[in-house]
Each structure stands twice: as C-alpha cells, then as structure tokens.
Amino acid sequence: MDKIDRHTLKALQKDGRKKNSELAKETGLAPSTMLDRVKKLEDKGIVQGYRAVVNPEKLGLKAQGFACISLDRHRVKDIENLENKIKEIPNVRACYHITGRFDYLLHVVAPDLNDLGELVKSRLATIPGMGKIETFLVYAEVKPDQGWPIDAADIP
C-alpha cells in the first residue's frame, strides 16, 4: 500500500462515483494503470463495494438512537439467535458486539420517537435471551461518517 493507494482510497470514500480518469490525473498515472490499481484494491478486499450516501430525513427517518443491550444468558445458542434476529430488523443500521457493561451496541432509526419506542418494545425486547436495553436518542449528527481514516491506518 503506497501513497497512490492511500490517495485512491480517500478519494473513493469521499466520492465512490469518481471517474477513473480523474483519479489517474490526480495521481499522475495512466488511466489503465489506475484501473488496475483500483481492481487490485477490490480483489484484496480492501474496497468491498460502493454506496450512495442517503439523507435519512428525506426518507422520513427522523429519529435515531443507540440501543445498548445486555443478554440475560451468554450461551452460544442465545447469542447466535439474538444476532440472527437483529440482522432481520431493517431499522437496525449497525450492530456491534462489544465489551463492557453491555454486550451489544445498535444504531437504530425510525420515522419518529413513537416508532423508535415501538421498535425497542416490540422488536428488540421480545427477542429471546434479551436482558436489559438502554437507549440513547441522537439530538444531532455532529460529525457524519466519512469513511475510514486511511492516514491513521497501520498499513505498509
């Protein structure tokens, strides 16, 4: 991974639709060489896909929060069941298995606070093995996700 690869990753995270010719021009490479480099980043699994950045409010998703979950039992079967159920809930944007006071951290969204409350009560709290759920509402997004910090990565 060299300076050109780092530049390419930062540029594609900022704009996944950036033209290969623009990337080539920025890095001083021939377009065919740049295309090969991007393909290698994809083949290595460093670039895993491309997505559009969507405005949730324009979709009517105006309430978001974080749900911290504790399991009441820590058996493999219960953990796998919970994780599979979480994956089925479209309102869960992300789920992380974490250390500390809670077992999981979920980023959840809904049209409004009533729907967010219903999501917690009807969908999350009813999962077998669920223990405690503590929720935190998001007032404002101060720094949106802008991709991974390429310059902070420990890559050769």
C-alpha positions in Angstrom: 0.0 0.0 0.0 1.7 3.2 -1.1 0.8 6.9 -1.3 -1.2 6.4 -4.5 -3.3 3.6 -3.0 -3.9 5.8 0.1 -5.0 8.7 -2.1 -7.2 6.4 -4.1 -8.9 5.0 -1.0 -9.6 8.5 0.4 -10.9 9.8 -2.9 -13.2 6.8 -3.4 -14.5 7.1 0.1 -15.3 10.7 -0.5 -16.9 10.0 -3.9 -17.4 6.4 -5.0 -18.5 7.6 -8.4 -15.3 9.5 -9.1 -14.2 8.7 -12.6 -11.1 6.6 -13.2 -9.7 9.3 -15.5 -9.9 11.9 -12.6 -8.1 9.5 -10.2 -5.4 8.9 -12.8 -5.0 12.6 -13.4 -4.7 13.4 -9.7 -2.1 10.7 -9.2 -0.2 11.2 -12.4 -0.9 7.6 -13.6 -2.2 6.4 -16.9 -6.0 5.6 -16.8 -5.3 1.9 -17.5 -2.7 1.7 -14.6 -5.2 3.4 -12.3 -7.9 1.0 -13.3 -5.6 -1.9 -12.5 -4.7 -0.4 -9.1 -8.4 0.0 -8.1 -9.1 -3.5 -9.3 -6.3 -4.8 -7.1 -7.7 -2.9 -4.1 -11.1 -4.6 -4.8 -9.5 -8.1 -5.3 -7.7 -7.8 -2.0 -11.0 -7.0 -0.3 -9.8 -3.5 0.8 -12.5 -1.9 -1.3 -15.6 -4.0 -0.6 -18.2 -2.0 -2.5 -19.7 1.3 -3.4 -22.7 3.0 -1.8 -24.8 6.2 -2.1 -24.9 8.5 0.9 -28.6 8.9 1.6 -30.3 11.6 3.6 -32.4 9.8 6.2 -34.7 12.7 6.9 -35.7 12.8 3.2 -36.8 9.2 3.6 -38.9 10.1 6.7 -36.4 8.6 9.1 -36.2 11.5 11.6 -35.5 9.7 14.8 -32.3 7.8 15.5 -30.6 6.5 18.6 -28.4 3.9 20.1 -29.6 0.8 22.0 -27.2 -0.9 24.4 -28.2 -4.5 25.0 -27.3 -6.9 27.7 -28.1 -10.6 27.3 -29.7 -12.4 30.3 -27.8 -15.6 29.3 -24.4 -16.0 27.5 -24.9 -19.3 25.8 -23.8 -19.8 22.2 -27.3 -20.7 21.1 -28.7 -17.5 22.7 -26.0 -15.3 21.2 -26.5 -16.7 17.7 -30.3 -16.4 18.0 -30.0 -12.7 19.1 -27.6 -11.9 16.3 -29.8 -13.5 13.7 -32.9 -11.7 14.9 -31.0 -8.4 14.9 -29.9 -8.9 11.3 -33.6 -9.3 10.3 -34.6 -5.9 11.7 -34.3 -3.2 8.9 -34.3 -0.4 11.4 -31.0 -1.5 12.9 -28.4 0.3 10.8 -25.4 -1.4 12.6 -24.8 -3.8 15.4 -21.6 -4.3 17.3 -20.7 -7.0 19.8 -18.8 -5.0 22.5 -17.0 -5.3 25.8 -18.0 -3.6 29.0 -21.3 -3.1 30.8 -23.3 -4.1 27.7 -23.0 -6.9 25.2 -24.2 -5.1 22.0 -24.5 -1.6 20.7 -27.1 -1.0 18.0 -27.6 2.1 15.8 -31.3 2.3 15.2 -33.6 4.6 13.1 -37.3 5.2 12.8 -39.7 7.8 11.4 -40.4 9.3 14.8 -40.0 8.8 18.6 -43.2 6.7 18.8 -41.9 4.3 16.2 -38.5 4.2 17.8 -40.1 3.3 21.1 -42.2 0.7 19.4 -39.1 -0.8 17.7 -37.5 -1.2 21.1 -40.6 -2.6 22.8 -41.9 -4.8 20.0 -38.9 -5.9 18.1 -35.9 -5.8 20.4 -37.3 -6.5 23.8 -39.1 -9.6 22.5 -36.0 -11.4 21.3 -35.4 -14.5 23.5 -32.5 -14.1 25.8 -32.8 -10.3 25.8 -31.8 -8.8 29.1 -31.6 -5.1 29.6 -32.0 -2.5 26.9 -30.8 1.1 27.4 -31.5 3.6 24.7 -29.8 6.9 23.8 -31.5 9.4 21.5 -29.5 11.3 18.9 -30.1 15.1 19.1 -27.9 16.0 16.2 -25.2 14.4 14.0 -22.1 16.4 14.8 -19.7 14.6 12.5 -21.2 12.2 10.0 -19.4 9.0 8.9 -17.0 10.0 6.2 -15.3 6.7 5.8 -12.3 5.0 7.5 -9.3 7.2 8.5 -6.8 6.0 5.8 -4.0 8.1 7.1 -4.4 6.6 10.6 -4.3 3.1 9.3 -1.2 0.9 10.1 -0.7 -0.4 6.6 2.7 -1.0 5.0 
